[in-house]
Amino acid sequence: MLWRSPNVAAPAESATDAPPTWKDAAFWVALAAVPAGLLVAVTAYISTDVAAVPLLWTLPLALYLLTFVVAFARRPIVPQRFVVALQPACIIALVAVIIFDPIKNIVGILATHLTVFFVNALMCHGELARTRPPAKYLTAFYLWISAGGVIGGVATGLIAPRVFNWVAEYPILIALAALCRPGLALPRDRTRRYLLFGGIAAAAVVLVVWVIKPIVVDETAFAWTVAALLASATVLWRIPLAFAAVIAFTLFFNQSVIEQDGAISVRSFFGVSRVYDTADGQFRLLQHGTTLHGGQRMRQANGEPAANDPPEPLLYYWEGSAISQAIEAVAGAPRWPDAFSRHRPWRGALACDAEPQDTLRYYEIDPAIVRIARAPTSIQLLKHMPARRADHPRRRAAHARRSARRRL
């Protein structure tokens, strides 16, 4: 059909058919890199800090692909101006949820993070569709989009876990998504420009000083400070640079308060694990994501050092808990099978319920937990295990309870 069609002279190039510049290419790369990085960051966040659910990663991936369908549709399913106007409110709501933790169920938390991710990705991809070049330059356009996806995925999935000891890429990408809003430009007025850069520099200095020399902040003062920052972000939502700076400062300010002086934070493939002392200094806790997995009493309520000989089982290892009852049941089980023998010593995995003659064998899939267990400033349960005495009062009480159950 093309061979038989008459030759038609190509129309002259108009101003809108000018080839894309390097500035356009950089803009497209950024608009593609931020959603791709957010995809990896939000997947890591919800699958390690919120809920370790199999195949949970398919939800953000499906939403990410759906944003391409919506943004590049022939007829816009969702107006781009509506998405641009909705994005600041979603970001402010997400920051409030992360800091104040008002939602207690997992479904609500997942819905919040995924909704904000969908809006941010749709906004960026909508800007890509709005600024795409004429048809003859689409090959280069899609090449730059692919390059941005690679950059965002590599930076978030490979580089960030080795640079940060917490999921810092998530708040960084939230702030970068705010910078992708249309209208990003420096103020034309020199005074406003100086005020903007001066405020950003002052905020950076405050964060650095806070990290170097932490200050104990009252919970009420912290809540009012965050509320004031979010209120200022609401006022500045039309100015992308100022809005992104306030959001970034709020998230990193919250993290600097969480990271107390002397806290240990280790990141691995399985997420972020932290060891920190409670505000009153009574307990030292091990937290993985949002779940407390272990603890050690460091001081009594009167301020006296706690006796950790043997260590006191805490959290879901306390005496009378499900795992404690299971170990006691195994210790008193019949000899069949041989592994569940009533004759001591028996081999177990919970050190605080073991006896001096028992053998403890640990299986740990995460090397970061091994490093935390052996760190001198971490929870020192292993350190006190060789000093266990069978005549300890609490141990004698446990012996008496087990003996009574066996007689019954």
C-alpha positions in Angstrom: 0.0 0.0 0.0 2.8 2.4 0.7 4.5 1.5 -2.6 1.4 2.3 -4.5 0.6 5.5 -2.6 1.5 8.8 -4.2 4.6 10.6 -3.0 3.7 13.4 -0.6 6.2 16.0 0.3 7.0 16.0 4.1 5.6 19.1 5.8 8.1 21.6 7.1 9.0 21.4 10.7 7.1 23.7 13.0 8.3 25.1 16.3 6.6 22.2 18.2 8.5 19.6 16.1 11.9 20.8 17.3 14.1 17.9 18.5 14.3 17.3 22.3 17.1 19.0 24.1 19.3 17.5 26.8 17.3 19.4 29.3 14.2 17.6 28.1 16.0 14.2 28.2 17.1 14.9 31.8 13.6 15.8 32.8 12.2 12.6 31.3 14.9 10.5 33.0 14.0 12.1 36.4 10.3 11.6 35.9 10.9 7.9 35.1 13.5 7.3 37.8 11.5 8.6 40.8 8.5 6.2 40.3 10.8 3.3 39.6 12.7 4.0 42.8 9.5 4.5 44.7 8.3 1.1 43.5 11.4 -0.6 45.1 11.3 1.6 48.2 7.7 1.1 49.1 7.9 -2.6 48.4 10.9 -2.9 50.8 9.1 -0.8 53.4 5.8 -2.6 53.4 7.3 -6.1 53.1 9.8 -5.6 55.9 8.5 -2.9 58.2 4.8 -3.4 57.9 4.0 -7.1 57.0 6.2 -9.9 55.8 3.5 -11.4 53.6 4.3 -13.6 50.6 3.6 -12.1 47.1 2.9 -8.7 48.7 5.3 -7.2 46.2 2.8 -7.8 43.4 0.5 -5.1 44.7 2.9 -2.1 44.2 4.1 -3.6 40.9 0.5 -3.9 39.6 -0.2 -0.3 40.6 3.0 0.9 39.0 2.1 -0.7 35.7 -1.5 0.6 36.0 -0.2 4.2 36.2 1.4 3.8 32.7 -2.0 2.6 31.4 -3.8 5.5 32.9 -1.3 8.1 32.0 -0.7 7.1 28.4 -4.3 6.3 27.5 -5.8 8.0 24.4 -8.4 9.6 26.5 -7.3 10.7 30.0 -9.0 8.5 32.5 -8.0 10.8 35.4 -7.3 14.5 34.6 -3.6 15.3 35.2 -4.5 18.6 36.9 -6.6 16.6 39.5 -3.6 14.3 40.2 -1.2 17.2 40.6 -3.6 18.9 43.0 -4.1 15.7 45.0 -0.5 14.8 45.4 0.5 17.3 48.2 -2.5 16.2 50.4 -1.5 12.6 49.9 2.1 13.2 50.8 1.2 15.2 54.0 -1.3 12.5 55.0 1.5 9.8 54.5 4.0 11.7 56.6 1.4 12.1 59.4 0.7 8.3 59.3 4.4 7.4 59.4 5.1 9.7 62.3 2.0 9.6 64.5 1.0 6.0 63.6 -2.8 6.6 64.0 -3.7 3.4 62.0 -3.2 0.2 63.9 -4.4 -2.4 61.4 -2.1 -3.7 58.7 -4.7 -3.3 55.9 -5.1 0.4 56.7 -1.4 1.0 56.7 -0.9 -0.9 53.4 -3.8 1.0 51.8 -2.3 4.3 52.8 1.2 3.6 51.5 0.0 2.1 48.3 -2.5 4.9 47.6 0.1 7.6 48.0 2.6 5.5 45.9 -0.1 5.2 43.2 -0.8 9.0 43.2 2.9 9.9 43.1 3.7 7.4 40.2 0.6 8.6 38.3 1.6 12.2 38.7 5.1 11.5 37.4 3.9 9.4 34.5 1.2 11.9 33.7 3.9 14.6 33.3 5.8 12.2 31.0 2.7 11.7 28.8 2.0 15.5 28.8 5.5 16.4 27.7 6.2 13.7 25.2 7.6 14.8 21.9 6.2 14.4 18.4 6.0 10.9 17.0 9.3 10.9 15.1 11.1 11.4 18.4 9.2 8.8 20.4 12.0 6.2 20.1 14.4 8.4 22.0 11.7 9.4 24.4 11.0 5.8 25.4 14.8 5.1 25.6 15.1 7.9 28.1 12.2 6.6 30.1 13.9 3.1 30.2 17.1 4.7 31.3 15.3 6.5 34.1 13.7 3.2 35.3 17.1 1.5 35.4 18.7 4.4 37.3 15.9 4.5 39.8 15.8 0.8 40.4 19.6 0.4 40.7 19.9 3.4 43.0 17.1 2.2 45.3 17.6 -1.6 45.1 21.4 -1.9 45.0 23.1 1.2 46.2 20.8 2.5 49.0 20.9 -0.7 51.1 24.7 -0.5 51.2 24.7 3.3 52.0 22.0 3.6 54.6 21.3 1.6 57.8 17.6 2.3 57.5 15.1 2.7 54.7 16.2 6.3 54.0 15.5 6.1 50.3 11.8 6.0 51.0 11.5 9.6 52.4 14.1 10.8 49.9 12.0 9.6 47.0 8.8 11.0 48.6 10.6 14.4 48.6 11.8 13.9 45.0 8.3 13.1 43.9 7.2 16.4 45.3 10.0 18.0 43.2 8.6 16.4 40.1 5.5 18.6 40.3 5.0 21.1 37.4 6.1 24.6 38.2 9.5 23.7 39.7 11.6 26.9 39.4 13.5 29.3 41.6 11.8 32.4 42.7 12.4 35.3 40.4 12.6 37.8 43.2 16.1 37.8 44.7 14.8 38.3 48.3 12.6 35.3 48.1 15.4 33.2 46.6 17.7 34.1 49.5 14.9 33.3 52.0 14.3 29.9 50.3 18.0 28.9 50.2 18.6 30.3 53.7 15.7 28.3 55.1 17.0 25.1 53.5 20.5 25.7 54.7 19.3 26.4 58.3 17.2 23.2 58.3 20.2 21.2 57.1 22.4 22.7 59.9 19.7 21.8 62.5 19.6 18.2 61.3 23.4 17.8 61.3 23.7 19.3 64.8 20.8 17.2 66.0 22.5 14.0 64.7 25.8 14.9 66.2 24.5 15.9 69.6 21.0 14.4 70.2 18.6 16.3 72.5 15.8 14.6 74.4 12.5 15.9 73.1 9.3 15.8 75.1 6.6 13.8 73.3 4.2 16.8 73.4 6.8 19.2 72.0 7.7 16.7 69.3 4.1 16.4 68.2 3.6 20.1 68.1 6.8 20.6 66.1 5.7 18.0 63.5 2.2 19.5 63.4 3.7 23.0 62.7 5.9 21.6 59.9 3.0 19.8 58.3 1.0 23.0 58.5 3.7 25.0 56.8 3.9 22.3 54.1 0.1 22.8 53.6 0.7 26.5 53.0 3.7 25.9 50.6 2.1 23.2 48.5 2.1 25.4 45.4 5.9 25.9 45.6 7.5 22.5 44.8 11.0 23.2 46.1 9.8 24.6 49.4 7.2 21.9 49.9 9.7 19.1 49.2 12.2 20.7 51.6 9.7 20.8 54.4 8.6 17.2 53.8 12.2 16.0 53.7 13.1 17.9 56.9 10.0 16.5 58.7 10.8 12.9 57.8 14.5 13.1 58.7 13.7 15.0 61.9 11.5 12.2 62.9 14.2 9.6 62.1 16.8 11.6 64.1 14.5 11.5 67.1 14.0 7.8 66.7 17.7 7.1 66.4 18.7 7.6 70.0 22.2 8.1 71.2 23.9 4.7 71.4 21.3 2.8 69.4 22.4 0.1 67.0 20.8 0.0 63.6 21.7 -2.7 61.1 20.2 -3.3 57.7 20.3 -6.5 55.7 18.3 -8.2 53.0 15.7 -9.1 55.7 15.1 -5.5 56.7 16.3 -3.1 59.4 17.0 -4.3 63.0 17.6 -1.9 65.8 18.7 -2.2 69.4 17.8 0.7 71.7 17.1 1.5 75.3 13.7 2.7 76.5 13.3 6.3 77.6 13.4 5.3 81.3 16.5 3.1 80.8 14.8 0.0 82.3 14.8 -2.2 79.1 17.0 -2.7 76.1 14.9 -3.9 73.1 15.5 -5.5 69.7 13.1 -4.2 67.0 12.9 -5.6 63.5 10.8 -3.2 61.4 7.8 -2.4 63.6 7.9 -5.6 65.6 9.7 -6.1 69.0 11.5 -9.4 69.0 13.4 -9.4 72.2 14.4 -7.5 75.3 16.5 -7.4 78.4 15.9 -5.7 81.7 18.8 -3.3 82.3 17.5 -1.5 85.4 14.9 -2.0 88.0 12.1 0.5 88.6 14.1 2.1 91.4 17.1 2.6 89.2 19.2 -0.3 90.5 21.0 -2.5 87.9 19.0 -5.6 87.0 20.2 -9.0 87.9 20.7 -11.0 84.6 21.8 -14.3 86.1 19.9 -15.9 84.5 18.3 -13.4 82.2 14.6 -12.7 82.6 12.5 -13.8 79.6 10.6 -10.8 78.3 8.1 -9.9 75.6 6.7 -13.1 73.9 9.3 -15.2 75.7 8.0 -14.5 79.2 7.5 -17.4 81.6 4.0 -18.8 80.9 4.0 -17.7 77.3 3.2 -20.0 74.4 6.8 -20.9 73.6 7.6 -21.4 77.3 4.7 -23.8 77.7 5.8 -25.6 74.5 9.3 -26.1 75.8 8.0 -27.4 79.2 5.7 -29.8 77.4 8.6 -31.1 75.3 10.7 -31.5 78.3 8.1 -33.7 80.0 7.1 -35.7 76.9 7.5 -39.5 76.5 10.7 -40.8 75.1 9.2 -41.5 71.7 10.5 -39.9 69.5 14.0 -39.8 70.8 14.4 -36.0 70.2 11.5 -35.4 72.7 13.0 -37.2 75.7 11.9 -36.5 79.3 15.5 -37.3 80.4 17.8 -34.4 80.8 19.8 -32.9 79.1 17.5 -32.0 76.1 18.4 -29.8 73.2 16.4 -26.6 72.9 16.5 -23.2 71.1 15.3 -20.8 73.9 18.2 -20.0 76.2 16.3 -18.5 79.1 14.3 -21.8 79.6 17.4 -24.0 79.4 19.3 -25.7 82.3 23.0 -25.7 82.9 23.4 -29.3 81.5 21.4 -28.5 78.3 22.8 -28.0 74.9 21.7 -24.9 73.0 21.9 -24.8 69.2 21.0 -21.6 67.4 19.9 -21.3 63.7 19.8 -17.8 62.3 19.1 -16.9 58.7 20.1 -13.2 59.1 23.8 -12.5 59.7 22.9 -9.0 61.0 21.1 -10.6 64.0 24.3 -12.6 64.8 26.3 -9.4 64.8 23.8 -7.7 67.0 23.8 -10.6 69.5 27.6 -10.5 69.8 27.9 -6.7 69.9 29.2 -5.5 73.4 26.6 -2.7 73.5 23.7 -4.9 72.4 21.4 -7.2 74.3 23.8 -9.3 76.4 21.8 -12.5 76.9 24.5 -14.7 75.4 27.0 -13.2 77.8 25.1 -14.3 80.8 24.3 -17.8 79.7 27.5 -19.5 81.0 26.9 -18.0 84.4 23.5 -19.6 84.9 23.0 -21.2 88.3 20.6 -24.0 88.9 19.9 -22.8 92.4 18.7 -19.4 91.3 15.4 -18.6 93.1 13.5 -18.1 89.9 15.1 -21.2 88.4 14.1 -23.2 91.5 10.5 -21.9 91.1 10.5 -23.1 87.5 11.8 -26.5 88.6 9.0 -26.7 91.1 6.3 -25.9 88.6 7.6 -28.4 86.1 7.9 -31.1 88.8 4.3 -30.4 89.8 3.0 -30.7 86.3 4.9 -34.0 85.7 3.5 -35.5 88.9 0.0 -34.5 87.8 
